[in-house]
Amino acid sequence: MPDEQIVYVVDDDQGMRDSTLWLFESVGLKAVPFSSGQAFLEACDPKANACVLLDIRMPGMGGLHVQEEMQRREIHLPVIFVSGHADVPIVVRAFKAGAIDFIEKPYNEQLLLDSVQQALNRQPVMMAGQHQSALQERLASLTPREQDVFLPLVKGYTNREIAEQLGISVKTVDLYRSRVMKRLAADHLPALVGMAIAAGMVDPLDLRAT
C-alpha cells in the first residue's frame, strides 16, 4: 500500500512506545516503533507517507541530534517532538530546525492524534492549528501587562525573574501567565513558544541559556 500512512515512534521508554502504538492502532494508523534514534535512521523510509514522533531525551543520540541527522541525510519527514522536560531553549531550537509540533508528556491523547493527523496531511501545526492572521489577532488582543509577561516567558525567564523585572509579585505573574495562556488558547508552554516563533517575536540569540 504505497499511500499507507505511517507513524514512526522513536522512544527509549518501552511502556511509552507500547501505549503510543496501541493509541495509533486503535484509530487505524500504522505505527512502527524504534527504541533508539540510530535504529530509526537506519530503517525508516524517507519516501513514505509518514511522520516521526520523536522523544527529545534518549540515551546515546537524543531527539535533536536525530533531527539534525535527518536533515543531513535529506530525510524530510515531518517531526513531532515529545518530552517530559520542555524548557524554552530546547523548544525553540526544535522549531527553528523544522519541527512542526512539540507535545509535553504525559500528553493528551486527542492532542497527539490531531497533531499526527495534521503532520501526515502536511499541514502546519506549530501555531496550534491557527492561521497566521488569527494568531496575529490573538497576540494583538493581549493587554500591555500581559505582553510584558508573555515576552520574557517565551524567552525562558522564570516567574520569579519576571516578577523582579516588572516589580510585581510572583502571584501576580502567575495570574497574568494563566490569562495569557487562556487568551492565546495555549495549554502548555511549547505552544506559546511556537506562536512567538511563528509571529517572529522570538530571537534565538535573545534566549536564556540553561
C-alpha positions as CSV (number, residue, x, y, z in Angstrom):
1,M,0.0,0.0,0.0
2,P,2.1,3.0,-1.2
3,D,-0.3,5.5,0.3
4,E,-0.4,3.9,3.7
5,Q,0.1,6.4,6.5
6,I,2.8,5.5,9.0
7,V,3.9,7.0,12.3
8,Y,7.4,6.3,13.3
9,V,7.6,6.2,17.1
10,V,11.1,6.8,18.4
11,D,11.3,6.5,22.2
12,D,13.6,4.6,24.5
13,D,10.8,4.0,27.1
14,Q,9.1,0.7,26.2
15,G,6.0,1.4,28.2
16,M,5.5,4.7,26.3
17,R,6.2,3.1,23.0
18,D,3.6,0.3,23.7
19,S,0.9,2.7,24.9
20,T,1.5,5.1,21.9
21,L,1.4,2.2,19.4
22,W,-1.9,1.0,20.9
23,L,-3.3,4.5,20.6
24,F,-2.4,4.9,17.0
25,E,-3.6,1.4,16.1
26,S,-6.9,2.0,17.8
27,V,-7.7,4.7,15.2
28,G,-6.4,2.7,12.3
29,L,-2.9,4.2,11.9
30,K,0.1,2.0,11.3
31,A,2.8,2.7,13.9
32,V,6.4,1.5,13.7
33,P,8.4,1.6,16.9
34,F,12.1,2.2,17.5
35,S,14.0,2.2,20.8
36,S,16.8,4.5,19.5
37,G,17.4,7.2,17.1
38,Q,20.1,5.3,15.3
39,A,17.8,2.3,14.7
40,F,15.2,4.7,13.2
41,L,17.6,6.4,10.9
42,E,18.8,3.1,9.5
43,A,15.4,1.6,8.9
44,C,13.0,4.4,8.0
45,D,11.7,5.0,4.5
46,P,12.3,8.7,3.6
47,K,9.7,8.4,0.8
48,A,6.9,7.0,3.0
49,N,3.7,8.9,3.7
50,A,4.9,9.2,7.3
51,C,5.7,11.4,10.3
52,V,8.0,10.9,13.2
53,L,7.1,11.1,16.8
54,L,10.5,11.7,18.4
55,D,11.4,11.8,22.1
56,I,13.8,14.7,23.0
57,R,15.8,12.9,25.7
58,M,17.2,9.5,24.9
59,P,20.5,7.8,25.8
60,G,23.1,8.0,23.1
61,M,21.5,10.0,20.3
62,G,18.9,12.5,21.6
63,G,16.0,13.7,19.6
64,L,17.6,17.0,18.5
65,H,20.6,15.1,17.1
66,V,18.3,12.7,15.3
67,Q,16.6,15.7,13.7
68,E,19.9,17.1,12.7
69,E,21.0,13.8,11.2
70,M,17.7,13.5,9.3
71,Q,18.5,16.8,7.7
72,R,22.0,15.7,6.7
73,R,20.5,12.5,5.2
74,E,17.8,14.5,3.5
75,I,15.0,12.7,5.3
76,H,12.3,15.2,5.0
77,L,9.6,13.6,7.2
78,P,7.6,15.9,9.5
79,V,8.8,15.7,13.1
80,I,6.7,16.0,16.2
81,F,8.7,16.1,19.4
82,V,7.5,14.8,22.8
83,S,9.3,15.5,26.0
84,G,8.7,15.5,29.8
85,H,11.1,18.4,30.1
86,A,10.1,21.2,27.7
87,D,12.4,24.0,28.6
88,V,12.2,27.0,26.3
89,P,15.6,26.9,24.5
90,I,15.0,23.3,23.5
91,V,11.6,24.0,22.2
92,V,12.8,27.0,20.2
93,R,15.8,25.0,18.8
94,A,13.4,22.2,17.7
95,F,11.0,24.6,16.0
96,K,13.8,26.5,14.3
97,A,15.2,23.2,12.9
98,G,11.8,22.4,11.3
99,A,9.8,20.5,13.9
100,I,6.1,21.1,13.4
101,D,4.9,20.5,16.9
102,F,6.2,19.9,20.5
103,I,4.0,18.0,22.9
104,E,4.7,17.5,26.6
105,K,4.4,14.2,28.4
106,P,2.2,12.9,29.7
107,Y,0.3,14.0,26.5
108,N,-3.3,14.5,25.9
109,E,-4.3,11.6,23.5
110,Q,-6.6,13.7,21.3
111,L,-4.0,16.5,21.1
112,L,-1.4,13.9,19.9
113,L,-3.8,12.3,17.4
114,D,-4.7,15.7,16.0
115,S,-1.1,16.7,15.6
116,V,-0.1,13.5,13.9
117,Q,-3.0,13.7,11.5
118,Q,-2.1,17.2,10.5
119,A,1.5,16.2,10.1
120,L,0.5,13.3,7.8
121,N,-1.6,15.7,5.8
122,R,1.5,18.1,5.7
123,Q,-0.5,20.8,7.5
124,P,1.5,23.2,9.8
125,V,0.6,22.8,13.5
126,M,3.2,24.9,15.2
127,M,0.6,27.7,15.6
128,A,-1.7,25.4,17.4
129,G,-3.9,25.0,14.3
130,Q,-4.4,28.7,13.8
131,H,-3.8,30.6,10.6
132,Q,-1.2,33.4,10.8
133,S,-3.9,36.2,10.7
134,A,-5.8,34.6,13.5
135,L,-2.6,34.2,15.5
136,Q,-1.7,37.9,15.0
137,E,-5.2,38.9,16.0
138,R,-4.9,37.0,19.3
139,L,-1.5,38.3,20.0
140,A,-2.8,41.8,19.4
141,S,-5.5,41.2,21.9
142,L,-3.0,40.9,24.8
143,T,-3.1,43.8,27.2
144,P,0.2,45.7,27.7
145,R,0.8,44.0,31.0
146,E,0.0,40.6,29.5
147,Q,2.5,41.4,26.7
148,D,5.1,42.3,29.4
149,V,4.7,38.8,30.9
150,F,4.4,36.9,27.6
151,L,7.7,38.1,26.0
152,P,10.1,37.1,28.9
153,L,8.1,33.9,29.4
154,V,8.7,32.6,25.9
155,K,12.4,33.7,26.2
156,G,12.9,31.4,29.2
157,Y,12.6,33.6,32.2
158,T,11.1,32.1,35.4
159,N,8.0,33.6,37.0
160,R,10.2,34.9,39.8
161,E,12.6,36.6,37.4
162,I,9.7,38.2,35.5
163,A,8.3,39.4,38.8
164,E,11.6,41.1,39.7
165,Q,11.8,42.7,36.2
166,L,8.3,44.1,36.4
167,G,8.3,45.0,40.1
168,I,5.3,42.8,40.9
169,S,4.7,39.7,42.9
170,V,5.2,36.2,41.7
171,K,1.5,35.5,42.4
172,T,0.6,38.4,40.0
173,V,2.9,36.9,37.4
174,D,1.1,33.6,37.8
175,L,-2.2,35.3,37.3
176,Y,-1.1,37.1,34.1
177,R,0.6,33.9,32.8
178,S,-2.7,32.0,33.1
179,R,-4.6,34.8,31.4
180,V,-2.1,34.8,28.5
181,M,-2.4,31.0,28.1
182,K,-6.2,31.4,28.1
183,R,-6.3,34.3,25.7
184,L,-4.0,32.6,23.3
185,A,-5.8,29.2,23.7
186,A,-2.5,27.5,24.7
187,D,-2.5,24.6,27.0
188,H,1.3,24.4,27.5
189,L,4.4,26.5,27.3
190,P,5.7,24.9,24.0
191,A,2.5,26.1,22.3
192,L,3.3,29.7,23.4
193,V,6.9,29.4,22.2
194,G,5.7,28.1,18.8
195,M,3.3,31.1,18.5
196,A,6.1,33.5,19.3
197,I,8.3,32.0,16.7
198,A,5.6,31.9,14.1
199,A,4.9,35.6,14.7
200,G,8.6,36.5,14.5
201,M,8.6,37.7,18.1
202,V,11.4,35.4,19.4
203,D,15.1,35.9,18.5
204,P,17.1,32.8,19.2
205,L,20.1,35.0,20.2
206,D,18.0,36.5,22.9
207,L,17.1,33.3,24.7
208,R,18.1,32.4,28.2
209,A,20.9,29.8,28.5
210,T,20.1,26.8,30.7
